[in-house]
Amino acid sequence: MKSNWQDMATRLRREISEYGQLLHLYEEQQHLILRNSPRGVLEAGRAIEAQVRILDRERQLREDSVGLFAAANGQPAGSTLRSLLPLVEEDARPLFDALILEINLLIHRVRRDAQRNHRLLRCMVDCHQEILQRLRPDGFTKTYARNGRVSVAAARPALASQADN
């Protein structure tokens, strides 16, 4: 009889749940960005970092479970879950196909949402920087890198002793 596959299924379900929580946090962060809430965005960023650590731990536990299943079935410890599916009871294989598909979709959505939020944050910073430059044009200096990129930095305030001279 083949080794027990239920632990792998449980681990996959937990990982899916954690991806869902991460997506929720990215959505929350997006709303905070659009509401222009710097403190909220910062807090959401911390929550996202904590969730990523939880997700990493769940992924490691799932990989460990797959390795144990592989070893129990005489397969190399580094075997992929998909390569182990023939060793899972036939009735359970559609479950694994669905779980693997769901994780892959969630990974894609997490990457998309992270990139979207990054673009939104970049846009907000650029807009705020442009407003500040228009309000105080002498307060910023532009420098150009060799690759053509423009960098804008706040000008250093003049020392009081230099201002008196």
Chimera marker file (.cmm) of the C-alpha trace (Angstrom):
<marker_set name="trace">
<marker id="1" x="0.000" y="0.000" z="0.000" r="1" g="1" b="0" radius="0.5"/>
<marker id="2" x="1.193" y="3.497" z="-0.840" r="1" g="1" b="0" radius="0.5"/>
<marker id="3" x="2.243" y="5.911" z="1.884" r="1" g="1" b="0" radius="0.5"/>
<marker id="4" x="-0.212" y="8.416" z="3.332" r="1" g="1" b="0" radius="0.5"/>
<marker id="5" x="-0.675" y="11.515" z="1.114" r="1" g="1" b="0" radius="0.5"/>
<marker id="6" x="-3.084" y="13.404" z="3.402" r="1" g="1" b="0" radius="0.5"/>
<marker id="7" x="-0.334" y="15.427" z="5.077" r="1" g="1" b="0" radius="0.5"/>
<marker id="8" x="0.751" y="16.825" z="1.707" r="1" g="1" b="0" radius="0.5"/>
<marker id="9" x="-2.839" y="17.813" z="0.912" r="1" g="1" b="0" radius="0.5"/>
<marker id="10" x="-3.199" y="19.489" z="4.313" r="1" g="1" b="0" radius="0.5"/>
<marker id="11" x="0.044" y="21.412" z="3.797" r="1" g="1" b="0" radius="0.5"/>
<marker id="12" x="-1.060" y="22.541" z="0.334" r="1" g="1" b="0" radius="0.5"/>
<marker id="13" x="-4.376" y="23.774" z="1.747" r="1" g="1" b="0" radius="0.5"/>
<marker id="14" x="-2.589" y="25.736" z="4.489" r="1" g="1" b="0" radius="0.5"/>
<marker id="15" x="-0.240" y="27.278" z="1.962" r="1" g="1" b="0" radius="0.5"/>
<marker id="16" x="-3.221" y="28.293" z="-0.191" r="1" g="1" b="0" radius="0.5"/>
<marker id="17" x="-4.840" y="29.881" z="2.842" r="1" g="1" b="0" radius="0.5"/>
<marker id="18" x="-1.697" y="31.911" z="3.579" r="1" g="1" b="0" radius="0.5"/>
<marker id="19" x="-1.499" y="33.082" z="-0.043" r="1" g="1" b="0" radius="0.5"/>
<marker id="20" x="-5.103" y="34.224" z="0.274" r="1" g="1" b="0" radius="0.5"/>
<marker id="21" x="-4.207" y="36.229" z="3.379" r="1" g="1" b="0" radius="0.5"/>
<marker id="22" x="-1.255" y="37.805" z="1.550" r="1" g="1" b="0" radius="0.5"/>
<marker id="23" x="-3.512" y="38.817" z="-1.338" r="1" g="1" b="0" radius="0.5"/>
<marker id="24" x="-5.909" y="40.386" z="1.152" r="1" g="1" b="0" radius="0.5"/>
<marker id="25" x="-3.050" y="42.420" z="2.645" r="1" g="1" b="0" radius="0.5"/>
<marker id="26" x="-1.944" y="43.633" z="-0.790" r="1" g="1" b="0" radius="0.5"/>
<marker id="27" x="-5.511" y="44.721" z="-1.535" r="1" g="1" b="0" radius="0.5"/>
<marker id="28" x="-5.661" y="46.555" z="1.782" r="1" g="1" b="0" radius="0.5"/>
<marker id="29" x="-2.336" y="48.224" z="1.030" r="1" g="1" b="0" radius="0.5"/>
<marker id="30" x="-3.639" y="49.342" z="-2.368" r="1" g="1" b="0" radius="0.5"/>
<marker id="31" x="-6.638" y="51.042" z="-0.724" r="1" g="1" b="0" radius="0.5"/>
<marker id="32" x="-4.323" y="52.799" z="1.725" r="1" g="1" b="0" radius="0.5"/>
<marker id="33" x="-2.071" y="53.988" z="-1.100" r="1" g="1" b="0" radius="0.5"/>
<marker id="34" x="-5.045" y="55.402" z="-2.984" r="1" g="1" b="0" radius="0.5"/>
<marker id="35" x="-6.342" y="57.092" z="0.199" r="1" g="1" b="0" radius="0.5"/>
<marker id="36" x="-2.882" y="58.651" z="0.610" r="1" g="1" b="0" radius="0.5"/>
<marker id="37" x="-2.333" y="57.206" z="4.078" r="1" g="1" b="0" radius="0.5"/>
<marker id="38" x="1.445" y="56.997" z="4.599" r="1" g="1" b="0" radius="0.5"/>
<marker id="39" x="1.176" y="55.569" z="8.107" r="1" g="1" b="0" radius="0.5"/>
<marker id="40" x="-1.362" y="52.971" z="6.940" r="1" g="1" b="0" radius="0.5"/>
<marker id="41" x="0.825" y="52.027" z="3.980" r="1" g="1" b="0" radius="0.5"/>
<marker id="42" x="3.786" y="51.574" z="6.311" r="1" g="1" b="0" radius="0.5"/>
<marker id="43" x="1.769" y="49.378" z="8.672" r="1" g="1" b="0" radius="0.5"/>
<marker id="44" x="0.416" y="47.361" z="5.733" r="1" g="1" b="0" radius="0.5"/>
<marker id="45" x="3.989" y="46.872" z="4.520" r="1" g="1" b="0" radius="0.5"/>
<marker id="46" x="4.968" y="45.463" z="7.897" r="1" g="1" b="0" radius="0.5"/>
<marker id="47" x="1.943" y="43.145" z="7.874" r="1" g="1" b="0" radius="0.5"/>
<marker id="48" x="2.892" y="41.981" z="4.375" r="1" g="1" b="0" radius="0.5"/>
<marker id="49" x="6.455" y="41.236" z="5.491" r="1" g="1" b="0" radius="0.5"/>
<marker id="50" x="5.154" y="39.215" z="8.448" r="1" g="1" b="0" radius="0.5"/>
<marker id="51" x="2.748" y="37.329" z="6.188" r="1" g="1" b="0" radius="0.5"/>
<marker id="52" x="5.537" y="36.525" z="3.730" r="1" g="1" b="0" radius="0.5"/>
<marker id="53" x="7.511" y="34.990" z="6.613" r="1" g="1" b="0" radius="0.5"/>
<marker id="54" x="4.479" y="32.869" z="7.569" r="1" g="1" b="0" radius="0.5"/>
<marker id="55" x="4.030" y="31.839" z="3.950" r="1" g="1" b="0" radius="0.5"/>
<marker id="56" x="7.705" y="30.896" z="3.645" r="1" g="1" b="0" radius="0.5"/>
<marker id="57" x="7.365" y="28.695" z="6.721" r="1" g="1" b="0" radius="0.5"/>
<marker id="58" x="4.249" y="27.003" z="5.312" r="1" g="1" b="0" radius="0.5"/>
<marker id="59" x="5.971" y="26.427" z="1.974" r="1" g="1" b="0" radius="0.5"/>
<marker id="60" x="8.942" y="24.857" z="3.755" r="1" g="1" b="0" radius="0.5"/>
<marker id="61" x="6.620" y="22.586" z="5.747" r="1" g="1" b="0" radius="0.5"/>
<marker id="62" x="4.902" y="21.556" z="2.508" r="1" g="1" b="0" radius="0.5"/>
<marker id="63" x="8.255" y="20.838" z="0.847" r="1" g="1" b="0" radius="0.5"/>
<marker id="64" x="9.287" y="18.788" z="3.881" r="1" g="1" b="0" radius="0.5"/>
<marker id="65" x="6.038" y="16.835" z="3.655" r="1" g="1" b="0" radius="0.5"/>
<marker id="66" x="6.628" y="16.137" z="-0.032" r="1" g="1" b="0" radius="0.5"/>
<marker id="67" x="10.171" y="15.006" z="0.764" r="1" g="1" b="0" radius="0.5"/>
<marker id="68" x="8.906" y="12.618" z="3.457" r="1" g="1" b="0" radius="0.5"/>
<marker id="69" x="6.270" y="11.228" z="1.088" r="1" g="1" b="0" radius="0.5"/>
<marker id="70" x="8.926" y="10.729" z="-1.585" r="1" g="1" b="0" radius="0.5"/>
<marker id="71" x="11.290" y="8.971" z="0.824" r="1" g="1" b="0" radius="0.5"/>
<marker id="72" x="8.493" y="6.738" z="2.135" r="1" g="1" b="0" radius="0.5"/>
<marker id="73" x="7.822" y="5.684" z="-1.457" r="1" g="1" b="0" radius="0.5"/>
<marker id="74" x="11.453" y="5.061" z="-2.412" r="1" g="1" b="0" radius="0.5"/>
<marker id="75" x="11.815" y="8.267" z="-4.428" r="1" g="1" b="0" radius="0.5"/>
<marker id="76" x="14.523" y="10.939" z="-4.185" r="1" g="1" b="0" radius="0.5"/>
<marker id="77" x="13.864" y="13.517" z="-1.471" r="1" g="1" b="0" radius="0.5"/>
<marker id="78" x="14.028" y="16.345" z="-4.044" r="1" g="1" b="0" radius="0.5"/>
<marker id="79" x="11.206" y="14.915" z="-6.163" r="1" g="1" b="0" radius="0.5"/>
<marker id="80" x="8.558" y="17.347" z="-7.299" r="1" g="1" b="0" radius="0.5"/>
<marker id="81" x="5.021" y="16.938" z="-6.118" r="1" g="1" b="0" radius="0.5"/>
<marker id="82" x="3.836" y="16.511" z="-9.684" r="1" g="1" b="0" radius="0.5"/>
<marker id="83" x="6.326" y="13.673" z="-10.261" r="1" g="1" b="0" radius="0.5"/>
<marker id="84" x="4.962" y="11.928" z="-7.158" r="1" g="1" b="0" radius="0.5"/>
<marker id="85" x="1.315" y="12.034" z="-8.234" r="1" g="1" b="0" radius="0.5"/>
<marker id="86" x="1.387" y="8.492" z="-9.702" r="1" g="1" b="0" radius="0.5"/>
<marker id="87" x="2.165" y="7.285" z="-6.160" r="1" g="1" b="0" radius="0.5"/>
<marker id="88" x="-0.965" y="8.966" z="-4.754" r="1" g="1" b="0" radius="0.5"/>
<marker id="89" x="-4.232" y="7.053" z="-4.708" r="1" g="1" b="0" radius="0.5"/>
<marker id="90" x="-5.975" y="7.504" z="-8.022" r="1" g="1" b="0" radius="0.5"/>
<marker id="91" x="-9.083" y="9.037" z="-6.439" r="1" g="1" b="0" radius="0.5"/>
<marker id="92" x="-6.956" y="11.754" z="-4.773" r="1" g="1" b="0" radius="0.5"/>
<marker id="93" x="-5.045" y="12.844" z="-7.878" r="1" g="1" b="0" radius="0.5"/>
<marker id="94" x="-7.703" y="15.330" z="-9.064" r="1" g="1" b="0" radius="0.5"/>
<marker id="95" x="-7.508" y="16.964" z="-5.634" r="1" g="1" b="0" radius="0.5"/>
<marker id="96" x="-3.759" y="17.434" z="-6.027" r="1" g="1" b="0" radius="0.5"/>
<marker id="97" x="-4.161" y="18.728" z="-9.573" r="1" g="1" b="0" radius="0.5"/>
<marker id="98" x="-6.624" y="21.326" z="-8.281" r="1" g="1" b="0" radius="0.5"/>
<marker id="99" x="-4.426" y="22.300" z="-5.314" r="1" g="1" b="0" radius="0.5"/>
<marker id="100" x="-1.317" y="22.665" z="-7.491" r="1" g="1" b="0" radius="0.5"/>
<marker id="101" x="-3.257" y="24.734" z="-10.031" r="1" g="1" b="0" radius="0.5"/>
<marker id="102" x="-4.635" y="26.959" z="-7.265" r="1" g="1" b="0" radius="0.5"/>
<marker id="103" x="-1.193" y="27.596" z="-5.767" r="1" g="1" b="0" radius="0.5"/>
<marker id="104" x="0.238" y="28.476" z="-9.172" r="1" g="1" b="0" radius="0.5"/>
<marker id="105" x="-2.631" y="30.912" z="-9.807" r="1" g="1" b="0" radius="0.5"/>
<marker id="106" x="-2.169" y="32.484" z="-6.380" r="1" g="1" b="0" radius="0.5"/>
<marker id="107" x="1.570" y="32.916" z="-6.941" r="1" g="1" b="0" radius="0.5"/>
<marker id="108" x="0.787" y="34.724" z="-10.200" r="1" g="1" b="0" radius="0.5"/>
<marker id="109" x="-1.791" y="36.966" z="-8.474" r="1" g="1" b="0" radius="0.5"/>
<marker id="110" x="0.585" y="37.783" z="-5.606" r="1" g="1" b="0" radius="0.5"/>
<marker id="111" x="3.321" y="38.816" z="-8.040" r="1" g="1" b="0" radius="0.5"/>
<marker id="112" x="0.859" y="40.910" z="-10.065" r="1" g="1" b="0" radius="0.5"/>
<marker id="113" x="-0.534" y="42.651" z="-6.971" r="1" g="1" b="0" radius="0.5"/>
<marker id="114" x="2.932" y="43.303" z="-5.528" r="1" g="1" b="0" radius="0.5"/>
<marker id="115" x="4.050" y="44.867" z="-8.814" r="1" g="1" b="0" radius="0.5"/>
<marker id="116" x="0.854" y="46.942" z="-9.018" r="1" g="1" b="0" radius="0.5"/>
<marker id="117" x="1.317" y="48.291" z="-5.497" r="1" g="1" b="0" radius="0.5"/>
<marker id="118" x="4.959" y="49.033" z="-6.214" r="1" g="1" b="0" radius="0.5"/>
<marker id="119" x="3.958" y="51.031" z="-9.309" r="1" g="1" b="0" radius="0.5"/>
<marker id="120" x="1.293" y="52.905" z="-7.324" r="1" g="1" b="0" radius="0.5"/>
<marker id="121" x="3.785" y="53.769" z="-4.582" r="1" g="1" b="0" radius="0.5"/>
<marker id="122" x="6.364" y="54.891" z="-7.145" r="1" g="1" b="0" radius="0.5"/>
<marker id="123" x="3.754" y="57.097" z="-8.824" r="1" g="1" b="0" radius="0.5"/>
<marker id="124" x="2.721" y="58.632" z="-5.502" r="1" g="1" b="0" radius="0.5"/>
<marker id="125" x="6.325" y="59.387" z="-4.559" r="1" g="1" b="0" radius="0.5"/>
<marker id="126" x="6.970" y="60.934" z="-7.975" r="1" g="1" b="0" radius="0.5"/>
<marker id="127" x="3.838" y="63.093" z="-7.706" r="1" g="1" b="0" radius="0.5"/>
<marker id="128" x="4.725" y="64.299" z="-4.216" r="1" g="1" b="0" radius="0.5"/>
<marker id="129" x="8.282" y="65.010" z="-5.307" r="1" g="1" b="0" radius="0.5"/>
<marker id="130" x="7.053" y="67.008" z="-8.296" r="1" g="1" b="0" radius="0.5"/>
<marker id="131" x="4.709" y="69.066" z="-6.098" r="1" g="1" b="0" radius="0.5"/>
<marker id="132" x="7.526" y="69.798" z="-3.664" r="1" g="1" b="0" radius="0.5"/>
<marker id="133" x="9.844" y="70.793" z="-6.519" r="1" g="1" b="0" radius="0.5"/>
<marker id="134" x="7.235" y="73.230" z="-7.843" r="1" g="1" b="0" radius="0.5"/>
<marker id="135" x="6.723" y="74.741" z="-4.396" r="1" g="1" b="0" radius="0.5"/>
<marker id="136" x="10.451" y="75.039" z="-3.678" r="1" g="1" b="0" radius="0.5"/>
<marker id="137" x="12.441" y="74.717" z="-6.919" r="1" g="1" b="0" radius="0.5"/>
<marker id="138" x="15.648" y="75.888" z="-5.229" r="1" g="1" b="0" radius="0.5"/>
<marker id="139" x="15.295" y="73.134" z="-2.610" r="1" g="1" b="0" radius="0.5"/>
<marker id="140" x="16.173" y="70.304" z="-5.005" r="1" g="1" b="0" radius="0.5"/>
<marker id="141" x="19.056" y="69.377" z="-7.241" r="1" g="1" b="0" radius="0.5"/>
<marker id="142" x="18.987" y="67.077" z="-10.254" r="1" g="1" b="0" radius="0.5"/>
<marker id="143" x="21.873" y="64.819" z="-11.131" r="1" g="1" b="0" radius="0.5"/>
<marker id="144" x="22.233" y="62.570" z="-14.129" r="1" g="1" b="0" radius="0.5"/>
<marker id="145" x="23.814" y="59.136" z="-14.025" r="1" g="1" b="0" radius="0.5"/>
<marker id="146" x="25.895" y="57.727" z="-16.873" r="1" g="1" b="0" radius="0.5"/>
<marker id="147" x="22.965" y="55.550" z="-17.917" r="1" g="1" b="0" radius="0.5"/>
<marker id="148" x="20.782" y="58.671" z="-18.332" r="1" g="1" b="0" radius="0.5"/>
<marker id="149" x="18.671" y="58.235" z="-15.207" r="1" g="1" b="0" radius="0.5"/>
<marker id="150" x="17.744" y="61.403" z="-13.380" r="1" g="1" b="0" radius="0.5"/>
<marker id="151" x="18.060" y="61.551" z="-9.620" r="1" g="1" b="0" radius="0.5"/>
<marker id="152" x="16.453" y="64.324" z="-7.608" r="1" g="1" b="0" radius="0.5"/>
<marker id="153" x="17.612" y="65.049" z="-4.088" r="1" g="1" b="0" radius="0.5"/>
<marker id="154" x="16.810" y="67.687" z="-1.535" r="1" g="1" b="0" radius="0.5"/>
<marker id="155" x="19.424" y="70.389" z="-1.596" r="1" g="1" b="0" radius="0.5"/>
<marker id="156" x="21.605" y="70.605" z="1.462" r="1" g="1" b="0" radius="0.5"/>
<marker id="157" x="20.707" y="73.609" z="3.611" r="1" g="1" b="0" radius="0.5"/>
<marker id="158" x="23.370" y="76.272" z="3.740" r="1" g="1" b="0" radius="0.5"/>
<marker id="159" x="25.211" y="76.546" z="7.016" r="1" g="1" b="0" radius="0.5"/>
<marker id="160" x="24.313" y="79.594" z="9.072" r="1" g="1" b="0" radius="0.5"/>
<marker id="161" x="27.923" y="80.822" z="8.990" r="1" g="1" b="0" radius="0.5"/>
<marker id="162" x="27.985" y="80.573" z="5.192" r="1" g="1" b="0" radius="0.5"/>
<marker id="163" x="24.683" y="82.410" z="4.882" r="1" g="1" b="0" radius="0.5"/>
<marker id="164" x="26.070" y="85.372" z="6.883" r="1" g="1" b="0" radius="0.5"/>
<marker id="165" x="29.053" y="85.845" z="4.558" r="1" g="1" b="0" radius="0.5"/>
<link id1="1" id2="2" r="1" g="1" b="0" radius="0.2"/>
<link id1="2" id2="3" r="1" g="1" b="0" radius="0.2"/>
<link id1="3" id2="4" r="1" g="1" b="0" radius="0.2"/>
<link id1="4" id2="5" r="1" g="1" b="0" radius="0.2"/>
<link id1="5" id2="6" r="1" g="1" b="0" radius="0.2"/>
<link id1="6" id2="7" r="1" g="1" b="0" radius="0.2"/>
<link id1="7" id2="8" r="1" g="1" b="0" radius="0.2"/>
<link id1="8" id2="9" r="1" g="1" b="0" radius="0.2"/>
<link id1="9" id2="10" r="1" g="1" b="0" radius="0.2"/>
<link id1="10" id2="11" r="1" g="1" b="0" radius="0.2"/>
<link id1="11" id2="12" r="1" g="1" b="0" radius="0.2"/>
<link id1="12" id2="13" r="1" g="1" b="0" radius="0.2"/>
<link id1="13" id2="14" r="1" g="1" b="0" radius="0.2"/>
<link id1="14" id2="15" r="1" g="1" b="0" radius="0.2"/>
<link id1="15" id2="16" r="1" g="1" b="0" radius="0.2"/>
<link id1="16" id2="17" r="1" g="1" b="0" radius="0.2"/>
<link id1="17" id2="18" r="1" g="1" b="0" radius="0.2"/>
<link id1="18" id2="19" r="1" g="1" b="0" radius="0.2"/>
<link id1="19" id2="20" r="1" g="1" b="0" radius="0.2"/>
<link id1="20" id2="21" r="1" g="1" b="0" radius="0.2"/>
<link id1="21" id2="22" r="1" g="1" b="0" radius="0.2"/>
<link id1="22" id2="23" r="1" g="1" b="0" radius="0.2"/>
<link id1="23" id2="24" r="1" g="1" b="0" radius="0.2"/>
<link id1="24" id2="25" r="1" g="1" b="0" radius="0.2"/>
<link id1="25" id2="26" r="1" g="1" b="0" radius="0.2"/>
<link id1="26" id2="27" r="1" g="1" b="0" radius="0.2"/>
<link id1="27" id2="28" r="1" g="1" b="0" radius="0.2"/>
<link id1="28" id2="29" r="1" g="1" b="0" radius="0.2"/>
<link id1="29" id2="30" r="1" g="1" b="0" radius="0.2"/>
<link id1="30" id2="31" r="1" g="1" b="0" radius="0.2"/>
<link id1="31" id2="32" r="1" g="1" b="0" radius="0.2"/>
<link id1="32" id2="33" r="1" g="1" b="0" radius="0.2"/>
<link id1="33" id2="34" r="1" g="1" b="0" radius="0.2"/>
<link id1="34" id2="35" r="1" g="1" b="0" radius="0.2"/>
<link id1="35" id2="36" r="1" g="1" b="0" radius="0.2"/>
<link id1="36" id2="37" r="1" g="1" b="0" radius="0.2"/>
<link id1="37" id2="38" r="1" g="1" b="0" radius="0.2"/>
<link id1="38" id2="39" r="1" g="1" b="0" radius="0.2"/>
<link id1="39" id2="40" r="1" g="1" b="0" radius="0.2"/>
<link id1="40" id2="41" r="1" g="1" b="0" radius="0.2"/>
<link id1="41" id2="42" r="1" g="1" b="0" radius="0.2"/>
<link id1="42" id2="43" r="1" g="1" b="0" radius="0.2"/>
<link id1="43" id2="44" r="1" g="1" b="0" radius="0.2"/>
<link id1="44" id2="45" r="1" g="1" b="0" radius="0.2"/>
<link id1="45" id2="46" r="1" g="1" b="0" radius="0.2"/>
<link id1="46" id2="47" r="1" g="1" b="0" radius="0.2"/>
<link id1="47" id2="48" r="1" g="1" b="0" radius="0.2"/>
<link id1="48" id2="49" r="1" g="1" b="0" radius="0.2"/>
<link id1="49" id2="50" r="1" g="1" b="0" radius="0.2"/>
<link id1="50" id2="51" r="1" g="1" b="0" radius="0.2"/>
<link id1="51" id2="52" r="1" g="1" b="0" radius="0.2"/>
<link id1="52" id2="53" r="1" g="1" b="0" radius="0.2"/>
<link id1="53" id2="54" r="1" g="1" b="0" radius="0.2"/>
<link id1="54" id2="55" r="1" g="1" b="0" radius="0.2"/>
<link id1="55" id2="56" r="1" g="1" b="0" radius="0.2"/>
<link id1="56" id2="57" r="1" g="1" b="0" radius="0.2"/>
<link id1="57" id2="58" r="1" g="1" b="0" radius="0.2"/>
<link id1="58" id2="59" r="1" g="1" b="0" radius="0.2"/>
<link id1="59" id2="60" r="1" g="1" b="0" radius="0.2"/>
<link id1="60" id2="61" r="1" g="1" b="0" radius="0.2"/>
<link id1="61" id2="62" r="1" g="1" b="0" radius="0.2"/>
<link id1="62" id2="63" r="1" g="1" b="0" radius="0.2"/>
<link id1="63" id2="64" r="1" g="1" b="0" radius="0.2"/>
<link id1="64" id2="65" r="1" g="1" b="0" radius="0.2"/>
<link id1="65" id2="66" r="1" g="1" b="0" radius="0.2"/>
<link id1="66" id2="67" r="1" g="1" b="0" radius="0.2"/>
<link id1="67" id2="68" r="1" g="1" b="0" radius="0.2"/>
<link id1="68" id2="69" r="1" g="1" b="0" radius="0.2"/>
<link id1="69" id2="70" r="1" g="1" b="0" radius="0.2"/>
<link id1="70" id2="71" r="1" g="1" b="0" radius="0.2"/>
<link id1="71" id2="72" r="1" g="1" b="0" radius="0.2"/>
<link id1="72" id2="73" r="1" g="1" b="0" radius="0.2"/>
<link id1="73" id2="74" r="1" g="1" b="0" radius="0.2"/>
<link id1="74" id2="75" r="1" g="1" b="0" radius="0.2"/>
<link id1="75" id2="76" r="1" g="1" b="0" radius="0.2"/>
<link id1="76" id2="77" r="1" g="1" b="0" radius="0.2"/>
<link id1="77" id2="78" r="1" g="1" b="0" radius="0.2"/>
<link id1="78" id2="79" r="1" g="1" b="0" radius="0.2"/>
<link id1="79" id2="80" r="1" g="1" b="0" radius="0.2"/>
<link id1="80" id2="81" r="1" g="1" b="0" radius="0.2"/>
<link id1="81" id2="82" r="1" g="1" b="0" radius="0.2"/>
<link id1="82" id2="83" r="1" g="1" b="0" radius="0.2"/>
<link id1="83" id2="84" r="1" g="1" b="0" radius="0.2"/>
<link id1="84" id2="85" r="1" g="1" b="0" radius="0.2"/>
<link id1="85" id2="86" r="1" g="1" b="0" radius="0.2"/>
<link id1="86" id2="87" r="1" g="1" b="0" radius="0.2"/>
<link id1="87" id2="88" r="1" g="1" b="0" radius="0.2"/>
<link id1="88" id2="89" r="1" g="1" b="0" radius="0.2"/>
<link id1="89" id2="90" r="1" g="1" b="0" radius="0.2"/>
<link id1="90" id2="91" r="1" g="1" b="0" radius="0.2"/>
<link id1="91" id2="92" r="1" g="1" b="0" radius="0.2"/>
<link id1="92" id2="93" r="1" g="1" b="0" radius="0.2"/>
<link id1="93" id2="94" r="1" g="1" b="0" radius="0.2"/>
<link id1="94" id2="95" r="1" g="1" b="0" radius="0.2"/>
<link id1="95" id2="96" r="1" g="1" b="0" radius="0.2"/>
<link id1="96" id2="97" r="1" g="1" b="0" radius="0.2"/>
<link id1="97" id2="98" r="1" g="1" b="0" radius="0.2"/>
<link id1="98" id2="99" r="1" g="1" b="0" radius="0.2"/>
<link id1="99" id2="100" r="1" g="1" b="0" radius="0.2"/>
<link id1="100" id2="101" r="1" g="1" b="0" radius="0.2"/>
<link id1="101" id2="102" r="1" g="1" b="0" radius="0.2"/>
<link id1="102" id2="103" r="1" g="1" b="0" radius="0.2"/>
<link id1="103" id2="104" r="1" g="1" b="0" radius="0.2"/>
<link id1="104" id2="105" r="1" g="1" b="0" radius="0.2"/>
<link id1="105" id2="106" r="1" g="1" b="0" radius="0.2"/>
<link id1="106" id2="107" r="1" g="1" b="0" radius="0.2"/>
<link id1="107" id2="108" r="1" g="1" b="0" radius="0.2"/>
<link id1="108" id2="109" r="1" g="1" b="0" radius="0.2"/>
<link id1="109" id2="110" r="1" g="1" b="0" radius="0.2"/>
<link id1="110" id2="111" r="1" g="1" b="0" radius="0.2"/>
<link id1="111" id2="112" r="1" g="1" b="0" radius="0.2"/>
<link id1="112" id2="113" r="1" g="1" b="0" radius="0.2"/>
<link id1="113" id2="114" r="1" g="1" b="0" radius="0.2"/>
<link id1="114" id2="115" r="1" g="1" b="0" radius="0.2"/>
<link id1="115" id2="116" r="1" g="1" b="0" radius="0.2"/>
<link id1="116" id2="117" r="1" g="1" b="0" radius="0.2"/>
<link id1="117" id2="118" r="1" g="1" b="0" radius="0.2"/>
<link id1="118" id2="119" r="1" g="1" b="0" radius="0.2"/>
<link id1="119" id2="120" r="1" g="1" b="0" radius="0.2"/>
<link id1="120" id2="121" r="1" g="1" b="0" radius="0.2"/>
<link id1="121" id2="122" r="1" g="1" b="0" radius="0.2"/>
<link id1="122" id2="123" r="1" g="1" b="0" radius="0.2"/>
<link id1="123" id2="124" r="1" g="1" b="0" radius="0.2"/>
<link id1="124" id2="125" r="1" g="1" b="0" radius="0.2"/>
<link id1="125" id2="126" r="1" g="1" b="0" radius="0.2"/>
<link id1="126" id2="127" r="1" g="1" b="0" radius="0.2"/>
<link id1="127" id2="128" r="1" g="1" b="0" radius="0.2"/>
<link id1="128" id2="129" r="1" g="1" b="0" radius="0.2"/>
<link id1="129" id2="130" r="1" g="1" b="0" radius="0.2"/>
<link id1="130" id2="131" r="1" g="1" b="0" radius="0.2"/>
<link id1="131" id2="132" r="1" g="1" b="0" radius="0.2"/>
<link id1="132" id2="133" r="1" g="1" b="0" radius="0.2"/>
<link id1="133" id2="134" r="1" g="1" b="0" radius="0.2"/>
<link id1="134" id2="135" r="1" g="1" b="0" radius="0.2"/>
<link id1="135" id2="136" r="1" g="1" b="0" radius="0.2"/>
<link id1="136" id2="137" r="1" g="1" b="0" radius="0.2"/>
<link id1="137" id2="138" r="1" g="1" b="0" radius="0.2"/>
<link id1="138" id2="139" r="1" g="1" b="0" radius="0.2"/>
<link id1="139" id2="140" r="1" g="1" b="0" radius="0.2"/>
<link id1="140" id2="141" r="1" g="1" b="0" radius="0.2"/>
<link id1="141" id2="142" r="1" g="1" b="0" radius="0.2"/>
<link id1="142" id2="143" r="1" g="1" b="0" radius="0.2"/>
<link id1="143" id2="144" r="1" g="1" b="0" radius="0.2"/>
<link id1="144" id2="145" r="1" g="1" b="0" radius="0.2"/>
<link id1="145" id2="146" r="1" g="1" b="0" radius="0.2"/>
<link id1="146" id2="147" r="1" g="1" b="0" radius="0.2"/>
<link id1="147" id2="148" r="1" g="1" b="0" radius="0.2"/>
<link id1="148" id2="149" r="1" g="1" b="0" radius="0.2"/>
<link id1="149" id2="150" r="1" g="1" b="0" radius="0.2"/>
<link id1="150" id2="151" r="1" g="1" b="0" radius="0.2"/>
<link id1="151" id2="152" r="1" g="1" b="0" radius="0.2"/>
<link id1="152" id2="153" r="1" g="1" b="0" radius="0.2"/>
<link id1="153" id2="154" r="1" g="1" b="0" radius="0.2"/>
<link id1="154" id2="155" r="1" g="1" b="0" radius="0.2"/>
<link id1="155" id2="156" r="1" g="1" b="0" radius="0.2"/>
<link id1="156" id2="157" r="1" g="1" b="0" radius="0.2"/>
<link id1="157" id2="158" r="1" g="1" b="0" radius="0.2"/>
<link id1="158" id2="159" r="1" g="1" b="0" radius="0.2"/>
<link id1="159" id2="160" r="1" g="1" b="0" radius="0.2"/>
<link id1="160" id2="161" r="1" g="1" b="0" radius="0.2"/>
<link id1="161" id2="162" r="1" g="1" b="0" radius="0.2"/>
<link id1="162" id2="163" r="1" g="1" b="0" radius="0.2"/>
<link id1="163" id2="164" r="1" g="1" b="0" radius="0.2"/>
<link id1="164" id2="165" r="1" g="1" b="0" radius="0.2"/>
</marker_set>
